[in-house]
Amino acid sequence: MSIELKNVSKSYDNLEVLKNINFKVHKGEVLGLLGINGAGKSTIMKIICSYIKPNSGSIYICNKNIESNTKLTKSKIGYLSEKNPLYEEMYVDEFLNFIYKFYNVKNKNLKKILKKTHLENIRNKKIKILSAGQKKRVGIAQAIIHNPDVLILDEPTATLDPNQKNEIHNLIKELGKNKAILFSSHIIDEVEKICNRIIIIHKGNIIANKRKEEFNNELSEIFKKLTN
């Protein structure tokens, strides 16, 4: 099991933002976390990455509890936040080599990472002059540079145009063949296109957790009710 959450709850002061969350993500699976803004998607992802602690419950990465094995489990995760923070004054090559040093990766293979994320032709350009889609691909490159078993992607196509989104969708599907990927979005078409399984979260509760085909074309109807 690559990701497993058991009865995870989180509150801020008196506001409960997650309520007994339970789900699993297996290797080779792309799980879409679908919900409107404020549903709890980003909180789940930050808890999995050990950036914030839950009030109760347990989280496992590759069968290891993150609380008692924080350093190990963090090393098995690649994370791309919605804001995609990058050192924009750096060149693409320079930035990714810096990330290699950060993770202390011994078997460095920058050429392979550049090819996988389709960055070969812009490796010598400054990040600040890249398009939004290219910057997202740099963000994904830094997230996979240490070859993690788990990839956490928080709204990775936000602000992108249709062509740029399609590039990122194809990249995620390719990476999902041998990693466990948790992908958050508030766009139905997006999760239907790239995910094997979909969780709908609303006000901190999971209200559906099914394989994509099990929704029987009811996904948009269910989601529409949440936005009314």
C-alpha positions in Angstrom: 0.0 0.0 0.0 1.6 3.3 -1.1 -0.8 5.7 0.7 -3.3 4.9 3.5 -5.3 7.2 5.7 -7.2 5.8 8.7 -9.8 7.9 10.5 -7.9 11.2 9.9 -9.5 14.3 11.4 -8.2 17.9 11.6 -9.6 21.0 13.3 -8.5 24.6 13.5 -9.8 26.1 16.8 -13.4 25.0 16.7 -13.6 24.5 13.0 -13.4 20.8 11.9 -12.0 20.8 8.4 -11.5 17.0 8.0 -13.8 14.3 9.5 -12.7 10.7 9.8 -11.0 10.5 6.4 -10.3 7.0 5.2 -8.8 5.9 1.8 -6.0 4.1 0.1 -3.9 4.7 -3.0 -2.0 1.8 -4.6 1.0 1.8 -6.8 0.0 2.3 -10.5 -3.1 4.2 -9.5 -4.0 7.9 -10.1 -6.6 8.9 -7.5 -8.5 12.2 -8.1 -9.5 14.2 -5.1 -12.4 16.2 -6.3 -14.0 19.0 -4.4 -14.9 22.7 -4.5 -12.6 25.3 -2.9 -12.4 24.8 0.8 -13.5 21.2 0.8 -10.3 20.0 2.5 -8.2 18.8 -0.4 -5.1 20.8 0.3 -5.3 20.0 4.0 -5.3 16.2 3.3 -2.2 16.6 1.1 -0.3 18.7 3.6 -1.0 16.1 6.3 0.2 13.3 4.1 3.4 15.2 3.4 3.9 15.8 7.2 3.6 19.6 6.8 0.8 19.7 9.3 -0.4 17.2 11.9 -3.9 15.7 12.2 -5.8 15.9 15.4 -6.4 12.2 15.2 -6.0 9.2 12.9 -3.0 7.6 11.2 -1.3 8.0 7.8 0.9 5.4 6.2 3.3 5.8 3.3 4.6 2.5 1.8 3.3 0.8 5.0 5.3 3.1 7.3 3.5 5.4 9.8 4.5 9.0 9.0 4.6 10.0 12.6 7.2 7.5 13.7 9.0 7.4 10.4 8.8 11.0 9.3 12.2 11.3 7.6 11.8 8.0 5.7 8.3 8.6 4.5 9.1 12.2 3.4 11.9 10.7 1.2 9.3 8.5 -0.6 7.0 11.5 -1.5 7.2 14.0 -4.3 5.0 17.1 -3.8 3.9 19.8 -6.1 1.9 22.6 -4.4 -0.7 24.6 -6.2 1.5 27.7 -6.0 4.5 25.8 -7.6 7.3 27.7 -5.9 10.4 27.9 -8.1 13.6 29.9 -8.1 12.8 31.9 -11.2 16.2 33.6 -11.5 17.8 30.2 -12.1 18.1 28.3 -15.3 16.2 25.0 -15.6 19.4 22.9 -15.5 20.7 24.9 -12.6 17.5 24.6 -10.6 17.2 20.9 -11.0 20.8 20.3 -10.1 20.2 22.3 -7.0 17.2 20.0 -6.2 19.5 17.0 -6.7 21.8 18.4 -4.0 18.9 19.1 -1.7 17.8 15.5 -1.8 21.4 14.2 -1.8 20.7 12.0 -4.8 23.8 9.9 -5.6 22.7 8.3 -8.9 21.9 11.6 -10.7 20.3 11.3 -14.1 19.2 14.8 -15.2 18.9 13.8 -18.9 16.3 11.2 -18.0 14.3 13.7 -15.9 14.4 16.3 -18.6 13.2 13.8 -21.2 10.4 12.5 -19.0 9.1 16.0 -18.3 9.7 17.2 -21.9 12.1 19.9 -20.8 15.1 19.0 -23.0 14.7 22.0 -25.4 14.4 24.6 -22.6 17.0 23.3 -20.1 19.2 26.3 -20.7 16.5 28.9 -20.3 15.8 31.0 -17.2 12.7 29.8 -15.4 11.2 33.3 -15.2 10.8 33.5 -19.0 9.0 30.1 -19.3 5.3 29.7 -20.0 2.9 28.7 -17.2 2.8 25.1 -18.6 6.6 24.9 -18.8 6.9 26.1 -15.2 4.5 23.4 -14.1 6.6 20.8 -15.9 9.7 22.1 -14.0 7.7 21.8 -10.8 6.8 18.2 -11.6 10.5 17.5 -12.5 11.6 18.7 -9.1 8.9 16.6 -7.4 10.1 13.3 -9.1 13.9 14.0 -9.2 14.5 11.7 -6.2 12.3 8.9 -7.8 9.6 8.9 -5.1 7.1 6.1 -4.8 4.3 8.6 -4.1 3.4 11.8 -6.0 1.1 14.4 -4.4 -0.2 17.0 -6.9 -2.3 19.9 -5.6 -4.3 21.5 -8.5 -1.4 21.1 -10.9 -3.2 22.5 -13.9 -4.6 25.6 -12.2 -4.2 28.8 -14.5 -3.1 26.7 -17.5 -4.6 27.0 -21.0 -6.2 23.9 -22.6 -3.0 22.9 -24.5 -0.9 23.3 -21.4 -3.4 21.3 -19.4 -3.3 18.5 -21.9 0.5 18.3 -21.7 0.3 18.0 -17.9 -2.5 15.4 -18.1 -0.4 13.2 -20.4 2.6 13.5 -18.1 0.6 12.5 -15.0 -0.8 9.5 -16.8 2.6 8.4 -17.8 4.1 8.9 -14.3 1.1 7.0 -12.8 2.1 3.8 -14.4 4.6 3.0 -11.7 3.8 5.4 -8.9 0.9 6.1 -6.5 -0.5 9.5 -7.5 -2.9 11.7 -5.5 -4.2 14.5 -7.7 -6.5 17.2 -6.5 -8.9 19.3 -8.7 -12.2 21.1 -8.7 -12.7 20.3 -12.4 -14.8 17.2 -13.3 -13.5 16.7 -16.8 -9.9 16.7 -15.6 -10.3 13.9 -13.0 -12.4 11.9 -15.4 -9.7 12.2 -18.0 -6.7 11.1 -16.0 -7.8 9.3 -12.8 -8.5 5.6 -12.2 -10.5 6.3 -9.1 -12.2 9.4 -7.8 -13.0 10.6 -4.3 -15.5 13.5 -3.8 -14.9 15.5 -0.7 -17.2 18.1 0.7 -16.9 20.1 3.9 -14.3 17.7 5.2 -16.3 14.6 4.5 -15.8 11.9 1.8 -19.2 11.5 0.1 -18.1 9.2 -2.7 -15.1 6.9 -3.3 -15.4 4.8 -6.5 -13.5 3.7 -9.6 -14.2 6.1 -12.4 -16.5 3.7 -14.3 -18.6 3.0 -11.2 -20.0 6.5 -11.3 -22.0 5.5 -14.4 -22.0 9.1 -15.7 -23.4 10.4 -12.4 -20.3 12.3 -11.4 -21.3 15.7 -12.8 -24.8 15.4 -11.2 -23.4 14.6 -7.8 -20.9 17.4 -8.0 -23.4 19.9 -9.2 -25.5 19.4 -6.0 -22.4 20.5 -4.0 -22.1 23.8 -5.8 -25.8 24.8 -5.4 
